[in-house]
Structure formats: C-alpha cells, structure tokens
Amino acid sequence: MHGEASLQSVAQRRTVWLILSAGALLRVVLVLRAPRPYGYVYDYYHAGVQVLYRTGRLPIAADCPQCYHPPVFYTLGLPFYALGRWLHHGPGSVDAALRWLSMLSVLCGVVCVWYGWRLLVLFGRRGWDLVLGLGLIVVFPCLVISSYGIEADIVLTSFMIAFIYYLCLFWRDPQRAGAKGALRLGVLAGLAAATKYNGLVALAAFGVLVVLHVGLTRPRRSLVALSGLVMVTAVLVGGWKYVDNVRERGTPLYANGSAQQGFKLGSHRFYLDRYEFDSLRVRQLLHLWSPTAPKGLLTDLAVYRSVPTTLYAMAWTDMTFFSEPTRGYDYLHPYLPRPVSQWLVAAVLALGVVPTGLVVVGGAMTLKDRAYWPLAVMTGLTIAAYVLWFLSQELWALKTKYVLFLLPAYVLYAVVGLERVRRLRWRLPGQVLTGLLVLLIGFSYAYLMVFAIGRHA
C-alpha cells in the first residue's frame, strides 16, 4: 500500500495500527453502550427506511418528517434493516433491525477515515505528520459520534470525501484520469446529490474547477469531453429526484418543516437577528457540562446563537445534545444522562484551537499552489452555501455534521500549517504545537470514551 511506503519507520507503522485499533475499540464501546438502537441522531431518518421496507416503495415527503430527502440513504439502508428483521423475531425485532441498519453508518465512518488517509498521502504527507493527521481524523468527535447514528449525513460525508479525493486526482491530470476517472467522479457526485441536497456542492465545485482550468490553460478537447461525461453521469445518477420535485412540488429542492426555508430559491428571508458571528460564548459553553447547567432545548439557549461557538463545540464535543436528556425535542424518548467532567471538555475545546489556528496558516500557504485549489473551492462553496442556508432558518440549522466532509481538508491544512511553523529558525514553536496536537488526540479519545461508556438509568 502506498500509504505504508509513506511511513518511514517501524515505530510509525506500529503507531498507525495502534491508532486504528484504539479507534475501532472506541466505536465498539460507542455501539454497545448506545441508549437507542438507532444511535446518536438529531432526526429520525430510520422512519424512511421502515416505509420502504413496509410498503416496497420509496418514501414520499408525507410519510415522515425526514422522508423528503433524495432516496440513496433509504435504498442503501434497506438491506441492513431487512437482514435484521429476517434474523430477529418477536417484540424486540424492530430495535434489533435498527441496530443492523446502524452498521451502514459505521461502514461509512470507515470510508471517511480511509479516504481521509489517502488524501493526506496524495498531498505528500509522510512520516509522523501522516500519523498525526490520521490520529486527528480517527478521533475527531463529530465524525466518531456520527459514525453510529442512522442518518443520511454520514452517508453523504463518505461520498463527498471520496469525491474530493478523486476530484484532486482529476484536477492534477484530467487526461490521465480518463473516462474511467470522469465516470467515477460523475457517479460520486450523483450519489451525493441523490443522498442530500447539499451534495449538489460536489457538482458545483467541479464546474468551478473546470472553468478555472479552461481559463488558466489551453485545454485539449478531451477535457471538454471528460467534463461533459462527469456532468451527464452526475445528472443521470442523481437528477431524477429534482425533476420529480419540480413536477410534484414546483421546486427542485423541496423539504418538510423549517428546512424548506433554506431551500427557497430567490425568496430568502434571512434571520440575522438569531445568529451571532462575532461572539465566543466560552463561559456559557463550558457551563453546559456543569452540575448546575440549564435545562431545555439546545436551540433555546443563548450560547446556541453564536455561530463560531456552536459549530466549534459540535465539532469537538456533542455540545450536551446526546448527554443531557432535555436538549432534544423528543420528550418520549430522551437521551440518558452522560456526565463528562468539565475539565476534560475544557481541555479538548482548548486544544482544538491548535489545529484550527494551523488551518489558517496552512490555507494561506497553499493559496498559490494549484494542487490545493480543489480543496479551496470545495471549502469556499460549502461554507457559502451553508451560511445562506442556515441564515434562512429559525431553528436547528447549526450542526457541524452538515459540513463534516470538509474534515480531511481541515486536517490536511492543519498539518501543512504545522510543517510551515517547523521551518522557522526557532524550533521550539513547532515542537510545542506538535506536542499539543498529540495531547489533543489523547484528550479527545478520553472524552469520547467517557461519553461512549455513559451511564444507563
């Protein structure tokens, strides 16, 4: 494996296997101690799979609150759920089948780690930097928690991370990628768009990169042909749901509930008064894990309004959504208490600032490097689309999992930033930052293990 060749010593290879083994153990504990058979989710996507299993047809918007989404998640989930129903009988058969369905998310989490690793290797990460980057991906809390929950977001994340990897390959040499590479990109973009609406970012990013390629080079006719093949394949794979929405609903992006506000084309109302872009509510955030923490829905708390605070907290913790019973809106089936000490949470949140700061350095250092442009375009389009979407909604719009597929780019930029700091004449800053990243991996693992073990009532 090319990745193994990038590890320069036996110690590095052993450390990689240690990281992977520890990550696997963590996920096993997370699965075994999950208080619900469908894992850690905000919305009940499993209802759509159950509709498909029960009726033999794809769900429509009227079937359940989450049934308006494109169909790939329900289609992929059906075999897992059907196997569970076939293996188990009696009163607990549905819960047992849901646990089988949850395995789809576990597999998608594995795909995310695999392509995250491959992206690091593709961009020349070697030795301990590669090990460090892998460690950050494996224990990233948002990815770990999302890896055991029945929902379309982790499925989309796996498609998008794979797409980003192959997009970078295509961008480097379209002729070498050839028709096979174009078909692969088109299929992945189509599957992403047929999983959730934000998967359309993949096709938009490809279009922007093609325009850049044409503007900066003298492209051969083959580039035009290959680009057309990507677009046509993506539309054939993922476009029919949007055509159906137009025919049935009069809009390509139909949604149930408040989500529809974010998908209205040309008639947005922005709820700027509900969001803060210039605040960091650190004290209120840490108070969420205190014995005297406020009760109630997460969206009712003032700390949730702070965009940087909430997105950052949901990246490195669960922001108590799955560990405080009153945070969610399902009062009949609340999550059980999962107390985590404030100091452990504070350590993770404080150390998470290190890679986030290094991302800024790494991003600035790679702006002129065309090899990194696919990552820059994907990041820019994703953030722009997401900001426009959540500003159009009043409730439950801030969730880091919606942009989780940017994780490998985040880690890569952080490792590049660390490498730049190490090149300074004074070596101490680089050594300190490396040590802090190692501590971050360790504390994140400890936080997740405490969270995973939980406490059953």
DOSE-609292 format. One record per residue (C-alpha): x, y, z; residue in three letters. Coordinates in steps of 0.02 Angstrom, whole numbers, plus 50000, padded with zeros to 5 digits. Example, Ala and Ser with C-alpha at 12.3 -4.5 7.8 and 13.67 -1.06 7.14 Angstrom:
// residues 2
{east=50615, north=49775, up=50390, resn=ALA}
{east=50684, north=49947, up=50357, resn=SER}
This chain:
// residues 457
{east=50000, north=50000, up=50000, resn=MET}
{east=50066, north=50172, up=49952, resn=HIS}
{east=50020, north=50238, up=50123, resn=GLY}
{east=50133, north=50109, up=50206, resn=GLU}
{east=50276, north=50168, up=50096, resn=ALA}
{east=50246, north=50343, up=50165, resn=SER}
{east=50280, north=50280, up=50341, resn=LEU}
{east=50467, north=50287, up=50362, resn=GLN}
{east=50494, north=50176, up=50514, resn=SER}
{east=50427, north=50026, up=50606, resn=VAL}
{east=50377, north=50141, up=50750, resn=ALA}
{east=50267, north=50244, up=50634, resn=GLN}
{east=50180, north=50092, up=50564, resn=ARG}
{east=50151, north=50022, up=50737, resn=ARG}
{east=50081, north=50189, up=50794, resn=THR}
{east=49960, north=50189, up=50647, resn=VAL}
{east=49897, north=50016, up=50694, resn=TRP}
{east=49881, north=50074, up=50875, resn=LEU}
{east=49777, north=50225, up=50821, resn=ILE}
{east=49666, north=50117, up=50711, resn=LEU}
{east=49644, north=49985, up=50845, resn=SER}
{east=49603, north=50114, up=50978, resn=ALA}
{east=49481, north=50197, up=50859, resn=GLY}
{east=49397, north=50030, up=50824, resn=ALA}
{east=49383, north=49993, up=51010, resn=LEU}
{east=49307, north=50165, up=51040, resn=LEU}
{east=49174, north=50134, up=50909, resn=ARG}
{east=49135, north=49962, up=50979, resn=VAL}
{east=49103, north=50040, up=51150, resn=VAL}
{east=49000, north=50177, up=51070, resn=LEU}
{east=48890, north=50047, up=50985, resn=VAL}
{east=48872, north=49933, up=51136, resn=LEU}
{east=48830, north=50074, up=51256, resn=ARG}
{east=48713, north=50170, up=51140, resn=ALA}
{east=48550, north=50205, up=51233, resn=PRO}
{east=48448, north=50194, up=51073, resn=ARG}
{east=48456, north=50062, up=50935, resn=PRO}
{east=48471, north=50198, up=50803, resn=TYR}
{east=48621, north=50279, up=50887, resn=GLY}
{east=48657, north=50464, up=50904, resn=TYR}
{east=48548, north=50565, up=50786, resn=VAL}
{east=48453, north=50729, up=50783, resn=TYR}
{east=48319, north=50671, up=50662, resn=ASP}
{east=48238, north=50502, up=50636, resn=TYR}
{east=48292, north=50452, up=50462, resn=TYR}
{east=48259, north=50270, up=50500, resn=HIS}
{east=48073, north=50301, up=50476, resn=ALA}
{east=48103, north=50319, up=50289, resn=GLY}
{east=48190, north=50151, up=50281, resn=VAL}
{east=48046, north=50072, up=50375, resn=GLN}
{east=47922, north=50145, up=50250, resn=VAL}
{east=48023, north=50069, up=50107, resn=LEU}
{east=48030, north=49900, up=50197, resn=TYR}
{east=47846, north=49901, up=50239, resn=ARG}
{east=47773, north=49964, up=50075, resn=THR}
{east=47904, north=49916, up=49946, resn=GLY}
{east=47908, north=50095, up=49878, resn=ARG}
{east=48022, north=50242, up=49908, resn=LEU}
{east=47955, north=50359, up=50043, resn=PRO}
{east=47874, north=50523, up=49996, resn=ILE}
{east=47875, north=50684, up=50095, resn=ALA}
{east=47707, north=50649, up=50177, resn=ALA}
{east=47767, north=50483, up=50251, resn=ASP}
{east=47878, north=50556, up=50389, resn=CYS}
{east=47968, north=50717, up=50436, resn=PRO}
{east=48131, north=50662, up=50354, resn=GLN}
{east=48055, north=50571, up=50206, resn=CYS}
{east=48077, north=50717, up=50085, resn=TYR}
{east=48262, north=50681, up=50059, resn=HIS}
{east=48329, north=50601, up=49899, resn=PRO}
{east=48324, north=50410, up=49905, resn=PRO}
{east=48502, north=50343, up=49913, resn=VAL}
{east=48507, north=50330, up=50103, resn=PHE}
{east=48343, north=50234, up=50110, resn=TYR}
{east=48396, north=50119, up=49968, resn=THR}
{east=48566, north=50079, up=50045, resn=LEU}
{east=48489, north=50056, up=50217, resn=GLY}
{east=48354, north=49935, up=50163, resn=LEU}
{east=48464, north=49778, up=50150, resn=PRO}
{east=48535, north=49808, up=50325, resn=PHE}
{east=48363, north=49834, up=50401, resn=TYR}
{east=48287, north=49687, up=50306, resn=ALA}
{east=48428, north=49573, up=50364, resn=LEU}
{east=48395, north=49625, up=50544, resn=GLY}
{east=48209, north=49590, up=50527, resn=ARG}
{east=48247, north=49420, up=50448, resn=TRP}
{east=48369, north=49370, up=50586, resn=LEU}
{east=48263, north=49430, up=50733, resn=HIS}
{east=48083, north=49395, up=50779, resn=HIS}
{east=47968, north=49444, up=50920, resn=GLY}
{east=47937, north=49607, up=51015, resn=PRO}
{east=48118, north=49666, up=51002, resn=GLY}
{east=48142, north=49630, up=50817, resn=SER}
{east=48122, north=49811, up=50762, resn=VAL}
{east=48255, north=49875, up=50882, resn=ASP}
{east=48371, north=49734, up=50831, resn=ALA}
{east=48344, north=49776, up=50648, resn=ALA}
{east=48383, north=49959, up=50683, resn=LEU}
{east=48549, north=49907, up=50758, resn=ARG}
{east=48587, north=49815, up=50597, resn=TRP}
{east=48539, north=49971, up=50500, resn=LEU}
{east=48659, north=50071, up=50608, resn=SER}
{east=48801, north=49968, up=50536, resn=MET}
{east=48783, north=50067, up=50374, resn=LEU}
{east=48841, north=50222, up=50469, resn=SER}
{east=48987, north=50125, up=50544, resn=VAL}
{east=49043, north=50071, up=50371, resn=LEU}
{east=49027, north=50249, up=50307, resn=CYS}
{east=49137, north=50307, up=50451, resn=GLY}
{east=49270, north=50182, up=50395, resn=VAL}
{east=49259, north=50250, up=50218, resn=VAL}
{east=49284, north=50427, up=50284, resn=CYS}
{east=49442, north=50376, up=50377, resn=VAL}
{east=49509, north=50279, up=50227, resn=TRP}
{east=49490, north=50421, up=50103, resn=TYR}
{east=49550, north=50547, up=50231, resn=GLY}
{east=49710, north=50445, up=50245, resn=TRP}
{east=49726, north=50432, up=50056, resn=ARG}
{east=49705, north=50620, up=50037, resn=LEU}
{east=49846, north=50652, up=50160, resn=LEU}
{east=49958, north=50534, up=50062, resn=VAL}
{east=49907, north=50612, up=49896, resn=LEU}
{east=49966, north=50782, up=49957, resn=PHE}
{east=50136, north=50716, up=50010, resn=GLY}
{east=50113, north=50694, up=50196, resn=ARG}
{east=50244, north=50574, up=50259, resn=ARG}
{east=50311, north=50500, up=50419, resn=GLY}
{east=50249, north=50568, up=50585, resn=TRP}
{east=50148, north=50706, up=50500, resn=ASP}
{east=50046, north=50572, up=50414, resn=LEU}
{east=50024, north=50480, up=50579, resn=VAL}
{east=49971, north=50641, up=50664, resn=LEU}
{east=49845, north=50681, up=50528, resn=GLY}
{east=49770, north=50507, up=50537, resn=LEU}
{east=49756, north=50522, up=50726, resn=GLY}
{east=49658, north=50684, up=50710, resn=LEU}
{east=49537, north=50606, up=50586, resn=ILE}
{east=49510, north=50446, up=50684, resn=VAL}
{east=49467, north=50533, up=50848, resn=VAL}
{east=49378, north=50686, up=50780, resn=PHE}
{east=49225, north=50688, up=50894, resn=PRO}
{east=49096, north=50741, up=50765, resn=CYS}
{east=49149, north=50600, up=50648, resn=LEU}
{east=49156, north=50470, up=50788, resn=VAL}
{east=48983, north=50513, up=50855, resn=ILE}
{east=48911, north=50523, up=50679, resn=SER}
{east=48982, north=50351, up=50640, resn=SER}
{east=48847, north=50271, up=50746, resn=TYR}
{east=48682, north=50351, up=50702, resn=GLY}
{east=48552, north=50310, up=50570, resn=ILE}
{east=48551, north=50463, up=50459, resn=GLU}
{east=48593, north=50521, up=50284, resn=ALA}
{east=48728, north=50644, up=50336, resn=ASP}
{east=48864, north=50516, up=50369, resn=ILE}
{east=48821, north=50428, up=50205, resn=VAL}
{east=48837, north=50593, up=50114, resn=LEU}
{east=49001, north=50628, up=50205, resn=THR}
{east=49076, north=50465, up=50143, resn=SER}
{east=49025, north=50502, up=49962, resn=PHE}
{east=49089, north=50680, up=49972, resn=MET}
{east=49258, north=50637, up=50048, resn=ILE}
{east=49285, north=50505, up=49913, resn=ALA}
{east=49231, north=50633, up=49783, resn=PHE}
{east=49355, north=50762, up=49849, resn=ILE}
{east=49496, north=50635, up=49837, resn=TYR}
{east=49459, north=50589, up=49657, resn=TYR}
{east=49424, north=50771, up=49613, resn=LEU}
{east=49601, north=50814, up=49667, resn=CYS}
{east=49668, north=50674, up=49556, resn=LEU}
{east=49564, north=50732, up=49408, resn=PHE}
{east=49618, north=50913, up=49432, resn=TRP}
{east=49802, north=50865, up=49428, resn=ARG}
{east=49791, north=50772, up=49263, resn=ASP}
{east=49621, north=50753, up=49178, resn=PRO}
{east=49696, north=50656, up=49032, resn=GLN}
{east=49774, north=50529, up=49148, resn=ARG}
{east=49610, north=50510, up=49243, resn=ALA}
{east=49524, north=50475, up=49078, resn=GLY}
{east=49348, north=50415, up=49050, resn=ALA}
{east=49358, north=50298, up=49200, resn=LYS}
{east=49403, north=50440, up=49316, resn=GLY}
{east=49267, north=50551, up=49243, resn=ALA}
{east=49136, north=50415, up=49264, resn=LEU}
{east=49190, north=50387, up=49444, resn=ARG}
{east=49177, north=50573, up=49482, resn=LEU}
{east=49007, north=50583, up=49400, resn=GLY}
{east=48940, north=50433, up=49495, resn=VAL}
{east=49002, north=50500, up=49662, resn=LEU}
{east=48932, north=50674, up=49628, resn=ALA}
{east=48767, north=50597, up=49576, resn=GLY}
{east=48759, north=50486, up=49729, resn=LEU}
{east=48797, north=50635, up=49841, resn=ALA}
{east=48658, north=50738, up=49761, resn=ALA}
{east=48541, north=50588, up=49775, resn=ALA}
{east=48577, north=50573, up=49961, resn=THR}
{east=48551, north=50752, up=50022, resn=LYS}
{east=48528, north=50919, up=49937, resn=TYR}
{east=48695, north=50986, up=49999, resn=ASN}
{east=48777, north=50852, up=49893, resn=GLY}
{east=48749, north=50971, up=49747, resn=LEU}
{east=48903, north=51063, up=49808, resn=VAL}
{east=49007, north=50924, up=49728, resn=ALA}
{east=48942, north=50962, up=49554, resn=LEU}
{east=48956, north=51150, up=49582, resn=ALA}
{east=49138, north=51133, up=49637, resn=ALA}
{east=49178, north=51028, up=49485, resn=PHE}
{east=49101, north=51160, up=49372, resn=GLY}
{east=49203, north=51300, up=49452, resn=VAL}
{east=49363, north=51200, up=49434, resn=LEU}
{east=49329, north=51163, up=49251, resn=VAL}
{east=49305, north=51350, up=49219, resn=VAL}
{east=49469, north=51385, up=49310, resn=LEU}
{east=49558, north=51251, up=49211, resn=HIS}
{east=49495, north=51324, up=49047, resn=VAL}
{east=49543, north=51500, up=49099, resn=GLY}
{east=49719, north=51456, up=49155, resn=LEU}
{east=49771, north=51329, up=49023, resn=THR}
{east=49744, north=51284, up=48843, resn=ARG}
{east=49637, north=51132, up=48872, resn=PRO}
{east=49626, north=50992, up=48747, resn=ARG}
{east=49459, north=50942, up=48677, resn=ARG}
{east=49469, north=50788, up=48786, resn=SER}
{east=49449, north=50898, up=48941, resn=LEU}
{east=49284, north=50963, up=48875, resn=VAL}
{east=49228, north=50786, up=48834, resn=ALA}
{east=49280, north=50718, up=49004, resn=LEU}
{east=49197, north=50863, up=49095, resn=SER}
{east=49038, north=50834, up=48998, resn=GLY}
{east=49045, north=50650, up=49045, resn=LEU}
{east=49057, north=50696, up=49230, resn=VAL}
{east=48909, north=50814, up=49218, resn=MET}
{east=48798, north=50697, up=49118, resn=VAL}
{east=48837, north=50549, up=49231, resn=THR}
{east=48800, north=50650, up=49387, resn=ALA}
{east=48634, north=50710, up=49318, resn=VAL}
{east=48583, north=50534, up=49263, resn=LEU}
{east=48627, north=50461, up=49433, resn=VAL}
{east=48559, north=50596, up=49547, resn=GLY}
{east=48448, north=50711, up=49446, resn=GLY}
{east=48282, north=50620, up=49438, resn=TRP}
{east=48231, north=50666, up=49617, resn=LYS}
{east=48249, north=50851, up=49575, resn=TYR}
{east=48146, north=50830, up=49417, resn=VAL}
{east=48014, north=50739, up=49518, resn=ASP}
{east=48012, north=50880, up=49647, resn=ASN}
{east=47982, north=51007, up=49509, resn=VAL}
{east=47841, north=50902, up=49436, resn=ARG}
{east=47758, north=50866, up=49603, resn=GLU}
{east=47802, north=51018, up=49709, resn=ARG}
{east=47851, north=51155, up=49587, resn=GLY}
{east=48028, north=51169, up=49660, resn=THR}
{east=48185, north=51062, up=49639, resn=PRO}
{east=48228, north=51074, up=49824, resn=LEU}
{east=48075, north=51026, up=49923, resn=TYR}
{east=48084, north=50995, up=50111, resn=ALA}
{east=47970, north=50968, up=50259, resn=ASN}
{east=47956, north=51092, up=50402, resn=GLY}
{east=48076, north=51234, up=50434, resn=SER}
{east=48209, north=51159, up=50320, resn=ALA}
{east=48107, north=51218, up=50171, resn=GLN}
{east=48150, north=51397, up=50219, resn=GLN}
{east=48332, north=51364, up=50175, resn=GLY}
{east=48291, north=51289, up=50005, resn=PHE}
{east=48179, north=51427, up=49937, resn=LYS}
{east=48255, north=51491, up=49776, resn=LEU}
{east=48256, north=51679, up=49754, resn=GLY}
{east=48144, north=51723, up=49902, resn=SER}
{east=48252, north=51708, up=50056, resn=HIS}
{east=48217, north=51794, up=50218, resn=ARG}
{east=48373, north=51799, up=50325, resn=PHE}
{east=48355, north=51783, up=50514, resn=TYR}
{east=48510, north=51886, up=50552, resn=LEU}
{east=48442, north=51932, up=50723, resn=ASP}
{east=48451, north=51750, up=50779, resn=ARG}
{east=48636, north=51723, up=50744, resn=TYR}
{east=48798, north=51798, up=50807, resn=GLU}
{east=48956, north=51790, up=50702, resn=PHE}
{east=49069, north=51894, up=50812, resn=ASP}
{east=49047, north=51811, up=50982, resn=SER}
{east=49132, north=51670, up=51077, resn=LEU}
{east=49024, north=51618, up=51223, resn=ARG}
{east=49157, north=51514, up=51310, resn=VAL}
{east=49090, north=51529, up=51487, resn=ARG}
{east=48913, north=51483, up=51436, resn=GLN}
{east=48978, north=51339, up=51332, resn=LEU}
{east=49076, north=51260, up=51474, resn=LEU}
{east=48929, north=51287, up=51591, resn=HIS}
{east=48831, north=51160, up=51487, resn=LEU}
{east=48933, north=51021, up=51570, resn=TRP}
{east=48919, north=51088, up=51747, resn=SER}
{east=48804, north=51012, up=51882, resn=PRO}
{east=48702, north=51173, up=51877, resn=THR}
{east=48686, north=51178, up=51688, resn=ALA}
{east=48523, north=51249, up=51619, resn=PRO}
{east=48391, north=51128, up=51559, resn=LYS}
{east=48292, north=51139, up=51399, resn=GLY}
{east=48312, north=51132, up=51211, resn=LEU}
{east=48484, north=51173, up=51144, resn=LEU}
{east=48409, north=51300, up=51024, resn=THR}
{east=48330, north=51394, up=51169, resn=ASP}
{east=48498, north=51430, up=51249, resn=LEU}
{east=48588, north=51592, up=51211, resn=ALA}
{east=48752, north=51501, up=51178, resn=VAL}
{east=48675, north=51415, up=51026, resn=TYR}
{east=48654, north=51582, up=50937, resn=ARG}
{east=48842, north=51605, up=50924, resn=SER}
{east=48888, north=51528, up=50756, resn=VAL}
{east=49075, north=51504, up=50790, resn=PRO}
{east=49042, north=51439, up=50966, resn=THR}
{east=48910, north=51313, up=50914, resn=THR}
{east=48995, north=51246, up=50758, resn=LEU}
{east=49160, north=51230, up=50851, resn=TYR}
{east=49079, north=51146, up=51001, resn=ALA}
{east=48985, north=51023, up=50891, resn=MET}
{east=49147, north=50981, up=50803, resn=ALA}
{east=49244, north=50936, up=50960, resn=TRP}
{east=49102, north=50880, up=51077, resn=THR}
{east=48917, north=50835, up=51072, resn=ASP}
{east=48876, north=51004, up=51149, resn=MET}
{east=48773, north=50901, up=51276, resn=THR}
{east=48640, north=50860, up=51146, resn=PHE}
{east=48661, north=50673, up=51173, resn=PHE}
{east=48712, north=50683, up=51356, resn=SER}
{east=48579, north=50796, up=51433, resn=GLU}
{east=48402, north=50725, up=51419, resn=PRO}
{east=48314, north=50893, up=51397, resn=THR}
{east=48418, north=50954, up=51249, resn=ARG}
{east=48316, north=50867, up=51114, resn=GLY}
{east=48136, north=50885, up=51063, resn=TYR}
{east=48085, north=50703, up=51086, resn=ASP}
{east=48019, north=50703, up=51264, resn=TYR}
{east=47952, north=50525, up=51248, resn=LEU}
{east=48123, north=50451, up=51210, resn=HIS}
{east=48253, north=50569, up=51284, resn=PRO}
{east=48438, north=50528, up=51284, resn=TYR}
{east=48503, north=50467, up=51451, resn=LEU}
{east=48622, north=50572, up=51557, resn=PRO}
{east=48804, north=50551, up=51505, resn=ARG}
{east=48903, north=50661, up=51625, resn=PRO}
{east=49077, north=50714, up=51570, resn=VAL}
{east=49189, north=50817, up=51682, resn=SER}
{east=49206, north=50999, up=51640, resn=GLN}
{east=49395, north=50995, up=51643, resn=TRP}
{east=49402, north=50857, up=51512, resn=LEU}
{east=49285, north=50952, up=51398, resn=VAL}
{east=49382, north=51113, up=51428, resn=ALA}
{east=49545, north=51025, up=51384, resn=ALA}
{east=49476, north=50961, up=51218, resn=VAL}
{east=49399, north=51128, up=51172, resn=LEU}
{east=49557, north=51224, up=51217, resn=ALA}
{east=49673, north=51105, up=51124, resn=LEU}
{east=49558, north=51105, up=50972, resn=GLY}
{east=49608, north=51286, up=50944, resn=VAL}
{east=49782, north=51225, up=50891, resn=VAL}
{east=49734, north=51136, up=50729, resn=PRO}
{east=49602, north=51269, up=50694, resn=THR}
{east=49736, north=51404, up=50702, resn=GLY}
{east=49855, north=51299, up=50597, resn=LEU}
{east=49720, north=51283, up=50464, resn=VAL}
{east=49730, north=51470, up=50438, resn=VAL}
{east=49919, north=51458, up=50415, resn=VAL}
{east=49907, north=51306, up=50301, resn=GLY}
{east=49768, north=51382, up=50197, resn=GLY}
{east=49866, north=51543, up=50171, resn=ALA}
{east=50023, north=51446, up=50125, resn=MET}
{east=49935, north=51344, up=49990, resn=THR}
{east=49832, north=51479, up=49904, resn=LEU}
{east=49957, north=51490, up=49760, resn=LYS}
{east=49979, north=51302, up=49745, resn=ASP}
{east=49858, north=51243, up=49612, resn=ARG}
{east=49859, north=51066, up=49678, resn=ALA}
{east=49762, north=51129, up=49830, resn=TYR}
{east=49633, north=51227, up=49731, resn=TRP}
{east=49502, north=51087, up=49732, resn=PRO}
{east=49506, north=51091, up=49922, resn=LEU}
{east=49494, north=51281, up=49925, resn=ALA}
{east=49347, north=51281, up=49803, resn=VAL}
{east=49254, north=51144, up=49897, resn=MET}
{east=49281, north=51234, up=50062, resn=THR}
{east=49229, north=51404, up=49997, resn=GLY}
{east=49072, north=51342, up=49909, resn=LEU}
{east=49020, north=51233, up=50055, resn=THR}
{east=49037, north=51373, up=50182, resn=ILE}
{east=48947, north=51499, up=50070, resn=ALA}
{east=48803, north=51380, up=50034, resn=ALA}
{east=48788, north=51328, up=50215, resn=TYR}
{east=48787, north=51506, up=50282, resn=VAL}
{east=48650, north=51556, up=50161, resn=LEU}
{east=48551, north=51401, up=50209, resn=TRP}
{east=48557, north=51419, up=50398, resn=PHE}
{east=48526, north=51607, up=50393, resn=LEU}
{east=48361, north=51565, up=50309, resn=SER}
{east=48304, north=51458, up=50454, resn=GLN}
{east=48248, north=51497, up=50630, resn=GLU}
{east=48279, north=51327, up=50713, resn=LEU}
{east=48404, north=51184, up=50717, resn=TRP}
{east=48511, north=51246, up=50573, resn=ALA}
{east=48680, north=51248, up=50660, resn=LEU}
{east=48753, north=51073, up=50652, resn=LYS}
{east=48935, north=51037, up=50610, resn=THR}
{east=48890, north=50869, up=50534, resn=LYS}
{east=48817, north=50963, up=50384, resn=TYR}
{east=48995, north=51012, up=50333, resn=VAL}
{east=49085, north=50860, up=50405, resn=LEU}
{east=49150, north=50810, up=50234, resn=PHE}
{east=49274, north=50955, up=50247, resn=LEU}
{east=49365, north=50862, up=50388, resn=LEU}
{east=49508, north=50789, up=50281, resn=PRO}
{east=49540, north=50961, up=50206, resn=ALA}
{east=49539, north=51035, up=50382, resn=TYR}
{east=49666, north=50907, up=50443, resn=VAL}
{east=49775, north=50925, up=50288, resn=LEU}
{east=49781, north=51115, up=50304, resn=TYR}
{east=49824, north=51095, up=50489, resn=ALA}
{east=49968, north=50977, up=50451, resn=VAL}
{east=50032, north=51092, up=50314, resn=VAL}
{east=50023, north=51238, up=50436, resn=GLY}
{east=50121, north=51138, up=50565, resn=LEU}
{east=50254, north=51098, up=50435, resn=GLU}
{east=50270, north=51284, up=50396, resn=ARG}
{east=50293, north=51327, up=50580, resn=VAL}
{east=50426, north=51192, up=50594, resn=ARG}
{east=50526, north=51278, up=50457, resn=ARG}
{east=50553, north=51429, up=50569, resn=LEU}
{east=50730, north=51456, up=50627, resn=ARG}
{east=50672, north=51438, up=50806, resn=TRP}
{east=50616, north=51257, up=50825, resn=ARG}
{east=50526, north=51272, up=50991, resn=LEU}
{east=50357, north=51332, up=50923, resn=PRO}
{east=50345, north=51183, up=50805, resn=GLY}
{east=50391, north=51061, up=50943, resn=GLN}
{east=50264, north=51137, up=51062, resn=VAL}
{east=50125, north=51134, up=50933, resn=LEU}
{east=50164, north=50953, up=50888, resn=THR}
{east=50155, north=50907, up=51071, resn=GLY}
{east=49989, north=50998, up=51090, resn=LEU}
{east=49916, north=50904, up=50941, resn=LEU}
{east=49968, north=50739, up=51020, resn=VAL}
{east=49884, north=50794, up=51181, resn=LEU}
{east=49728, north=50841, up=51083, resn=LEU}
{east=49718, north=50666, up=51009, resn=ILE}
{east=49738, north=50591, up=51182, resn=GLY}
{east=49611, north=50703, up=51269, resn=PHE}
{east=49486, north=50684, up=51126, resn=SER}
{east=49499, north=50496, up=51142, resn=TYR}
{east=49474, north=50508, up=51330, resn=ALA}
{east=49323, north=50622, up=51309, resn=TYR}
{east=49244, north=50506, up=51181, resn=LEU}
{east=49274, north=50352, up=51286, resn=MET}
{east=49193, north=50432, up=51438, resn=VAL}
{east=49050, north=50489, up=51328, resn=PHE}
{east=49033, north=50317, up=51247, resn=ALA}
{east=49031, north=50222, up=51411, resn=ILE}
{east=48895, north=50338, up=51476, resn=GLY}
{east=48778, north=50291, up=51616, resn=ARG}
{east=48621, north=50188, up=51594, resn=HIS}
{east=48474, north=50226, up=51706, resn=ALA}
